[in-house]
Amino acid sequence: MGLSMIELKQAKRIDFTGSVAGFEHPRSYDDQVLSSIRNSRGVKTLIVIDRGFALRKLVPYVVQDHLNLSGSNPLVGPNDPAGERFPSVNDIYITDLLSALPRGIAAGLRPGVVPSADQLNLIRSLGADFYCYNLVPTMIVAAHAQWRVLGIVVLEGVALDAQLLDVLQNGGGN
């Protein structure tokens, strides 16, 4: 399912890299991010940018799926009326908008965990292309609130190019 330019322009924007103007810039996933998604109104589209590690190419990736390997779930505790207790995450990711970027599967790890070479090989054997810390719990909350997510993972120190920034900030039209 595609994303209209109106939905893109009205999307909630969260950037964990702190480098994209016009986005919220939390340092990491936390209860404020959870509340921000649950309490937002309007178009249920979320753009999330997170730092990625062990990417096979030195370019941003569009997330097409994820593995939650963090050992936790942001939906524990009393259920919030924002959505179902066990949301379906099938087809939650928007992948057709940025066709020039490679797609990948993110492994969500607990913040601060840096896998050894053997652990990274295991993560890759499970189907992940890279790992990150903030995108997966953010996406789980978004799925709970029945949102769609455009997830972008960027290697630390790699900047987004001007054309991609224009699409993300302005819907591709200034």
C-alpha positions as CSV (number, residue, x, y, z in Angstrom):
1,M,0.0,0.0,0.0
2,G,1.5,3.3,-1.0
3,L,1.7,6.6,0.8
4,S,0.1,9.7,-0.6
5,M,2.0,13.1,-0.6
6,I,-0.6,14.5,1.8
7,E,0.0,11.6,4.3
8,L,3.7,12.2,3.9
9,K,3.5,15.9,4.5
10,Q,1.2,15.3,7.6
11,A,3.2,12.4,9.0
12,K,4.6,12.5,12.5
13,R,8.4,12.7,12.3
14,I,10.9,11.2,14.8
15,D,14.6,11.4,14.2
16,F,16.8,9.6,16.7
17,T,20.0,10.8,14.8
18,G,19.2,14.4,15.7
19,S,20.2,15.6,12.2
20,V,17.0,16.2,10.3
21,A,15.3,19.6,10.6
22,G,11.5,19.5,11.2
23,F,11.6,16.2,13.1
24,E,11.3,15.5,16.8
25,H,14.7,14.6,18.2
26,P,14.5,12.3,21.2
27,R,17.9,10.9,22.3
28,S,16.4,7.4,22.5
29,Y,13.1,5.5,22.6
30,D,11.4,6.2,26.0
31,D,8.0,6.8,27.6
32,Q,7.8,10.3,26.0
33,V,8.1,8.7,22.5
34,L,5.4,6.2,23.5
35,S,3.1,8.9,24.7
36,S,3.8,11.2,21.7
37,I,2.7,8.4,19.3
38,R,-0.3,7.3,21.4
39,N,-1.5,10.9,21.9
40,S,-1.1,12.2,18.3
41,R,-4.1,12.8,16.2
42,G,-4.6,13.1,12.4
43,V,-2.9,11.0,9.8
44,K,-1.6,7.8,11.2
45,T,1.7,7.8,9.4
46,L,5.1,7.9,11.1
47,I,8.5,8.6,9.7
48,V,11.3,7.2,11.9
49,I,15.0,7.7,11.3
50,D,17.4,5.7,13.5
51,R,21.1,5.0,13.5
52,G,22.0,1.6,12.2
53,F,25.0,-0.6,12.8
54,A,26.6,-3.4,10.7
55,L,24.9,-2.2,7.5
56,R,26.2,-4.1,4.4
57,K,26.2,-0.9,2.3
58,L,27.2,2.6,3.5
59,V,23.9,4.1,2.5
60,P,20.5,4.6,4.3
61,Y,18.2,1.7,4.2
62,V,14.4,1.6,4.2
63,V,13.2,-0.9,6.8
64,Q,10.9,-3.6,5.4
65,D,10.6,-5.7,8.5
66,H,12.2,-6.2,11.9
67,L,13.1,-8.7,14.5
68,N,12.7,-7.7,18.1
69,L,15.8,-9.2,19.8
70,S,15.8,-6.7,22.7
71,G,14.2,-9.0,25.2
72,S,11.5,-6.5,26.0
73,N,8.3,-5.1,24.6
74,P,7.0,-1.5,25.0
75,L,3.4,-2.8,25.4
76,V,3.8,-4.5,28.7
77,G,1.5,-3.4,31.5
78,P,-2.1,-2.3,31.3
79,N,-3.4,-2.1,27.7
80,D,-3.8,1.5,26.3
81,P,-7.0,2.3,24.4
82,A,-4.8,3.4,21.5
83,G,-5.1,-0.1,20.1
84,E,-5.0,-3.9,20.4
85,R,-2.8,-5.6,23.0
86,F,-1.2,-7.8,20.3
87,P,-1.1,-5.7,17.2
88,S,-0.5,-7.2,13.8
89,V,2.8,-5.8,12.4
90,N,2.3,-7.4,8.9
91,D,2.6,-4.8,6.2
92,I,3.1,-2.0,8.8
93,Y,6.2,-0.7,7.0
94,I,5.9,1.7,4.0
95,T,8.6,0.5,1.6
96,D,7.5,1.7,-1.8
97,L,8.2,5.5,-1.4
98,L,12.0,5.6,-1.6
99,S,12.7,3.1,-4.4
100,A,16.3,4.2,-4.9
101,L,17.3,3.0,-1.4
102,P,18.0,-0.6,-0.5
103,R,15.5,-2.4,1.8
104,G,16.5,-4.3,4.9
105,I,15.4,-6.1,8.0
106,A,16.3,-4.5,11.3
107,A,17.2,-6.3,14.4
108,G,16.1,-4.3,17.4
109,L,18.6,-4.7,20.2
110,R,18.6,-3.5,23.8
111,P,20.3,-0.1,23.9
112,G,24.1,-0.4,24.5
113,V,24.3,-4.0,23.4
114,V,27.1,-4.4,20.8
115,P,27.0,-7.9,19.4
116,S,30.3,-9.9,19.0
117,A,31.2,-11.2,15.5
118,D,29.6,-14.6,16.3
119,Q,26.4,-12.9,17.6
120,L,26.2,-10.7,14.5
121,N,26.5,-13.8,12.4
122,L,23.6,-15.3,14.3
123,I,21.6,-12.1,13.9
124,R,22.2,-12.2,10.2
125,S,21.3,-16.0,10.0
126,L,17.9,-15.0,11.5
127,G,17.4,-12.7,8.5
128,A,18.5,-9.3,9.8
129,D,20.5,-7.0,7.6
130,F,21.6,-4.6,10.4
131,Y,20.8,-3.7,14.0
132,C,19.5,-0.6,15.7
133,Y,18.2,0.4,19.1
134,N,15.2,2.8,18.8
135,L,13.2,2.0,15.7
136,V,11.8,-1.4,16.7
137,P,10.1,-0.3,20.0
138,T,8.9,2.9,18.3
139,M,7.4,0.8,15.5
140,I,5.7,-1.6,17.9
141,V,3.9,1.3,19.6
142,A,3.0,2.7,16.2
143,A,1.5,-0.6,15.2
144,H,-0.4,-0.8,18.5
145,A,-1.9,2.6,17.6
146,Q,-2.7,1.4,14.1
147,W,-0.1,3.6,12.3
148,R,2.0,2.9,9.2
149,V,5.7,3.5,9.5
150,L,8.4,4.7,7.0
151,G,11.5,3.5,8.8
152,I,14.9,4.7,7.7
153,V,18.2,3.4,9.2
154,V,21.3,5.5,8.6
155,L,24.9,4.4,9.4
156,E,26.5,6.6,12.1
157,G,28.3,9.5,10.4
158,V,26.5,9.1,7.0
159,A,24.3,12.1,6.1
160,L,21.1,11.9,4.2
161,D,21.4,13.5,0.8
162,A,19.5,16.7,-0.1
163,Q,16.9,14.9,-2.3
164,L,16.0,12.4,0.4
165,L,15.8,15.2,2.9
166,D,13.4,17.1,0.7
167,V,11.1,14.1,0.4
168,L,11.2,13.5,4.1
169,Q,10.8,17.1,5.2
170,N,8.4,18.4,2.5
171,G,6.9,15.5,0.8
172,G,9.1,16.1,-2.2
173,G,7.7,19.4,-3.0
174,N,9.0,22.6,-1.4
